[in-house]
C-alpha cells in the first residue's frame, strides 16, 4: 500500500516519468525511432511471437478490452521496446515508455498510472529492477485497476482506493529469473525474444539501409548480418559504421568486400565477436585452463562488471556454444576449442 502524505495529497504533479525514457536513452534514439517498424508487416523475425500477439490483439479488439499484461524477456537489442510500440500501433493506443530505475519513489509510479487513459499501454523496461514498494503499487493496478493508498497521519490515517483506467502493462527484462514471482504471475502473456538468424538480419539491414538511403547490395548486407551477433540493434549500428567506411575508403556503396574490410577494421571477427568477447574467452583459456571460473573472478579479470558480462556478452557466447554455464562457473566448450584451434586447454594456449 502506498503512503502519501497530506501535503502531497492526491495532487500528482509532473513527475520525472512523464519525460519518456527508454532502454536506449544512452543510444542514438532519433536513429532508432526513424527506423523502428510501426506495424507487424514491417517487423522482421520473431515469427512465433508475432503469431501469438496477432491473435491476442484481434481477440482484445473483438472483446473491446485492453490486452492482457505482457512480459518480454531476452538479451538486449532484440526489439522489446520495438515490439511494444508495434503492439500500441496495432491496438491504436498510446504508449508510455519508462524504465524501472526511473520509478524510484512511489509518486513516480503513481503519477504515471494516474495519467493513463483507457486502453493505454505502459511499457516498463528493466522491470526486474523495480523496488518492492513500486511493485506493490502495481499489483492492484494490474489486477483490478485501482491504486490502494493511505492518506493523513496517525489517527486521521485513511485508506483510499483510487480507480484507474484499464490499461496494459508491458514489462521487459533481460533477466526473467530476477522478477519476483508475484509480479511475474500477474502477466497473462510471457514471451522470450530469440536471437535473429542471418537471413532475418539481412532483411533488417536492407530495410534500414533503404530508410536511411544507404547503398548496399545483398552480399554486403549478408556480410554485415553474419557478424551482428543475432541482434538487430548491432546490425543497424554496423550498417552506419560500414556506410562511413564505404564513403571514406570506397565509392560509398556497401558490397561484400567493403563490408568485410570495414568490419575487420572494427575488429569484429567472423563470428561477430569483438575485443571484449575475445578477451573473455582468452581469460578462461589462458588463466583458468578452460574453466570453470566464477563470474565474479571473470569480471575482475576482464575489468567489466558482472551485470554487463551476464546481460551483454554472455548470452551470445552461450547461444553460439562457445561457453557453458556450470554450477562451478563458466567453461569453454569443446566447440570453442575447435573454432579457435585450442588442442589442449591444459597447455594454456592462447586463443588468439
Ligand atoms: N529494426 C530493428 N529491429 C527490426 C525488426 N525486427 N524488423 C524490422 N526492422 C527492425
Boltz pocket constraint, residues with backbone or C-beta under 6 A from the ligand:
constraints:
  - pocket:
      binder: B
      contacts: [[A, 35], [A, 36], [A, 37], [A, 42], [A, 43], [A, 44], [A, 45], [A, 78], [A, 79], [A, 82], [A, 204], [A, 207], [A, 232], [A, 233]]
      max_distance: 6.0
